[in-house]
Amino acid sequence: MKEPAGGRQLEFFQRDREGNLRDRKNFEFGDPAFSSNKKLPIHRWVPWVAGFSQSFVQSGLERHLSDRGTVLDPFAGVGTTLLEANLAGHDALGFEINPYAAFASRTKLLAYKANPDEVRRATKEFLEFQASALQKGIEPKTSAPAGFRTRGVFYSPKVMKKVLLVRDFITRVKNKRIADLFQISFASTMITYSNYSYEPSLGRKSSVGRPDVEDFAVAREIARKLDEMTSDIVWARRILADYRPRPSGKVINQSFFDSYRTIQSGSIDLLITSPPYLNNYHYNRNTRPHLYWLNFVKSPEDMHALEHQNFGKFWQTVRELKKVELNPLIKNREIIKTISTLRKKNPDRAIYGGNGWANYAATYFNDCLRFVKGARWALRRRGTALVVIGNSILQGVPIPTDRFLGAIAESVGLELIDIHIPRATRVGNSIIQSDVRVSKAGKKQKLYEAVVELRKR
Ligand SMILES: C[S@@+](CC[C@H](N)C(=O)[O-])C[C@H]1O[C@@H](n2cnc3c(N)ncnc32)[C@H](O)[C@@H]1O
């Protein structure tokens, strides 16, 4: 198969993972679960509990973009959509409110600009620096972030010293691009050598029966990560070199709900995203170590601001409010009825009962409305949006979030083309799986994930 000169021949070919070109014949959606990204170049850099898979995005791009276009991800996470769009020769734009996730996406998208030889050199210097500091008993100059508090000890003393020496080294790296790669290699490994783990929410290793990490070869782990990253950079440079001009990649660390100022109406050809699910998974709390250690937040007040901008806010943020009403523009009877059923559940349980969860669900669907309005604004005529979303069970009440989102989208004039269900079950989070919510829903209720396909008329 002949290599194309640039993105213009995309209507006939797509690249596979090895960078080879192949025919676009098979248009089935890939499984949206992130786990399959763990071995793929660049995607594997930053683990993200609620990410989605490269193959899903790739199939969406193949199916909906025949020419070079602009792809939007309003809830970019660690940038799966944006990176895949660039690798396939499309321009990419993302919004992400979590500063760590936005930083990770941006670093991944721009990594091809780093010189692999310089990264290798810096990695070698880093290993030498660490070894010599430890051998000579040099005390670290930097300290742990003052505002970062945890119930248990986050790093055992020996590990802490090594981590601070990592910080010392990074502050000395003058080349910003290389310093960013070091920050990612640290951030993506920092939980491994801490006394915490994801289950999938962040908690103490000891509470799931695992021992604390007394000591760890921190520098070796980071260097291993950097080696992996360097070989991925070489790979990406090879792929992106074919595109003239290079596809652009931009990540805006802002709420998508404020995007009207940034996006020109009708400028987006394809939207591929996965907003937060109605499962109260707490992206901000779960990235607290990264946010503090990389200096993105300094105090609980900074965290608070982030929580209030999050899609659907969080149950913790709205549970004490008297009654959050659905936006009157949401007229779908099933949505209204579901919220009202939920509100009446377990009144004896005060903020843990139905009213708190109904407040959360109402806030969530109000934000679905803001989201689809933004999508309608951004998309060009006949442009498609693919939205991966999971259903929910709150207080035993099943909530078909996919269908509800579809109905809300139709109410703002988008066309609901289809709801695809690529896989029937998914891993819920600890809150959703807790007794109160799942067991009462009965055996037939399953958690699933759907792709809601929308089109601008
Ligand atoms: C399900 S994750 C997306 C994961 C992404 N598909 C990936 O593969 O990395 C949802 C993301 O939406 C972000 N988010 C939540 N509210 C937002 C808002 N109002 N504007 C922009 N991003 C938001 C969260 O921080 C989270 O990273």
The ligand as an SDF file (V2000), in Angstrom:
LIG
                    3D

 27 29  0  0  0  0  0  0  0  0999 V2000
  -14.7790   10.1990   31.8360 C   0  0  0  0  0  0  0  0  0  0  0  0
  -13.4770   11.3550   32.0120 S   0  0  0  0  0  0  0  0  0  0  0  0
  -12.8960   11.5070   30.3490 C   0  0  0  0  0  0  0  0  0  0  0  0
  -11.8070   10.5300   30.0580 C   0  0  0  0  0  0  0  0  0  0  0  0
  -11.2590   10.6200   28.6360 C   0  0  0  0  0  0  0  0  0  0  0  0
  -12.2160   10.1040   27.6670 N   0  0  0  0  0  0  0  0  0  0  0  0
   -9.9490    9.8490   28.5270 C   0  0  0  0  0  0  0  0  0  0  0  0
   -9.8700    8.8290   27.8300 O   0  0  0  0  0  0  0  0  0  0  0  0
   -8.9830   10.2500   29.1860 O   0  0  0  0  0  0  0  0  0  0  0  0
  -14.3610   12.8480   32.2320 C   0  0  0  0  0  0  0  0  0  0  0  0
  -13.4570   14.0770   32.4010 C   0  0  0  0  0  0  0  0  0  0  0  0
  -14.2850   15.2450   32.4040 O   0  0  0  0  0  0  0  0  0  0  0  0
  -13.6280   16.2290   33.1840 C   0  0  0  0  0  0  0  0  0  0  0  0
  -14.6060   17.2760   33.4830 N   0  0  0  0  0  0  0  0  0  0  0  0
  -15.5740   17.2670   34.4230 C   0  0  0  0  0  0  0  0  0  0  0  0
  -16.3080   18.3850   34.3550 N   0  0  0  0  0  0  0  0  0  0  0  0
  -15.8120   19.1300   33.3350 C   0  0  0  0  0  0  0  0  0  0  0  0
  -16.1580   20.3880   32.7520 C   0  0  0  0  0  0  0  0  0  0  0  0
  -17.1740   21.1170   33.2420 N   0  0  0  0  0  0  0  0  0  0  0  0
  -15.4400   20.8380   31.6930 N   0  0  0  0  0  0  0  0  0  0  0  0
  -14.3880   20.1290   31.2200 C   0  0  0  0  0  0  0  0  0  0  0  0
  -13.9960   18.9340   31.7390 N   0  0  0  0  0  0  0  0  0  0  0  0
  -14.7040   18.4390   32.7700 C   0  0  0  0  0  0  0  0  0  0  0  0
  -13.1310   15.4360   34.3760 C   0  0  0  0  0  0  0  0  0  0  0  0
  -12.0990   16.1060   35.0520 O   0  0  0  0  0  0  0  0  0  0  0  0
  -12.6800   14.1310   33.7050 C   0  0  0  0  0  0  0  0  0  0  0  0
  -11.3200   14.1630   33.4010 O   0  0  0  0  0  0  0  0  0  0  0  0
  1  2  1  0
  2  3  1  0
  2 10  1  0
  3  4  1  0
  4  5  1  0
  5  6  1  0
  5  7  1  0
  7  8  2  0
  7  9  1  0
 10 11  1  0
 11 12  1  0
 11 26  1  0
 12 13  1  0
 13 14  1  0
 13 24  1  0
 14 15  1  0
 14 23  1  0
 15 16  2  0
 16 17  1  0
 17 18  1  0
 17 23  2  0
 18 19  1  0
 18 20  2  0
 20 21  1  0
 21 22  2  0
 22 23  1  0
 24 25  1  0
 24 26  1  0
 26 27  1  0
M  CHG  2   2   1   9  -1
M  END
$$$$
